[in-house]
Amino acid sequence: MRTAYDVDTVRAAEADLMAHQPPGTLMQRAAAGLAAACANMLGRVYGARVVLLVGSGDNGGDALYAGARLARRGAGVSAVLLNPDRAHPEGLAALERAGGRVADDPFEVLAAADLVLDGIVGIGGRGGLRPDAVPLARAARGSNALIVAVDLPSGVDADTGEVPGEALRADATITFGAYKPGLLIDPAREYAGAVHIVPIGLDLPSVPVVEALQHTDVADLLPTPGAESDKYRRGVVGVVAGSARYPGAAVLAVAGALRGGAGAVRYVGPGGDAVIARFPETLVSDGSPAKAGRVQAWVVGPGLGDGPGVEEVLASDVPVLVDADGLHGLDPEVVRARSAATLLTPHAGEAAALLGVAREEVEAGRLASVRELASRYGATVLLKGSTTLVADAEGGPVRVNPTGTPWLATAGSGDVLSGLTGSLLATGLRAGDAAAVGAYLHGLAGRRAAGGGPVTAFGVAEAVGGVWRDVATPARRRPPRENQP
């Protein structure tokens, strides 16, 4: 599990550690890791041209000490001091002793740099880059140099992932002690590049602010049938989707559901002929959801238009996933009154409508938006997008999905995700786990199906089985998790 902590938590852990260490120990640990990472990226340190963009805080001190280490290995290191009177004095002295220098012409050294260390603003920065730093950031980005952020790209918000002004986009970020939420959540994540963590000995709480599942975490959650399993014990998922105008949504939602681990899929809606033609194993009903037969979870909404089914499904006593058209006009009180779990899966536009705000507000503040939706509706929320987030109504860590590809932004991809995740719900996974596992597998399937090029939603569905096997194979199997019919 990859975990991220907010600034206050990280600083408290640093203060506790520093109270039991000689002065400067943590900064030296950070600088050593930073210099080693830079050396690896450069390949050949001797003769390399390194420029340090140095702000006034400890972040600038980290850059100066790392620059001193690189200078001792033969790099030509120049420091650009944004506030010379407040530059870290010991770090600056160490750089000069090692043969580094303060740049006379910042723009000249930036133009010739092989690597630029961004030590302008640390994790406590707010509000984007200050005006005097903007020309230097633009010059660095406009050069051919590798840009390496010290702990966090300058100008992004460490706690929220927001980018409230201009920021310096890095090729890589070397962060210390712990991931920060802004390194995992867009739009800030896009500024971080490849993220590497340098352990510095922090003692952090067991419950983070943000977490990202990895292969082993997902493998431990995947449902596995046992020797006595049958299709009903494995779980049955009901799908209410599609319309005369959008029959394909029904087919794609069922395609996802058939690959999500449940033993059977019941389809209810006007797309029955299209569904049964493509997937004859589907249990098709042309009646109401209540008369379709028992299910362990429902998926409602993809391609539904203004068709019936949402209210009836929400009145059931099993977990329900609501997507797409099912989200239109959704009443928070109806959702909050449910006894079983509810999982909402909006994209940014649908989330904005549910919150009554502009889409741009959701996209700029994804972490705050998913938390607010979960709290307001008393539901688990999967907010789709460049970084998919999952939040539970009870609070706790928000999960960020680390898989995916921009090629998943294609018609019908969300329908496959809904069916897949709803099927996982039917196997017995709690809503937050089903959402996180569904997003993870869907993202991996998108990568496999795309192969670096365009992908279709059905291609994504077909790739799920392969990535499921890839994730599950190394895992130590747990006893099967099953629903009783």
Protein Blocks (a to p, Z undefined) as FASTA:
>chain_A
ZZdddfklmmmmmmmmmmmccehklmmmmmmmmmmmmmmmnopaghpacdddddfblklm
mmmmmmmmmmmnopacddddfblmlgcfklmmmmmmnopacdfblmlmmmmpmbdcdfkb
cckbghiaafklmmmmmmmmmmmbdcddehiaghiafknopafbccdddfbdcdehiacf
klmpcfklmmnmpaddddehiacdfbdfbdcddfklmmmmpccddfkbcfklnopaddde
djfklmmlmmmmmmmmmmnopabdcdedjklmmmmmmmmmbccdfbdfklnopcfbdceh
ihnljaehjlmmmmpcbdcddehjlmgopafklmmmpmbdcdddddfklmmmmnopafkl
mmmmmmlmmmmmmmmnopacddedjbdcdddfkgpjddddfbdcfklmcghklmmmmmmm
mmmmmnopafklmmmmmmmmmmmmmmmmnnopacdfklmmmmmmmmmmmmmmmpccdddd
dddZZ
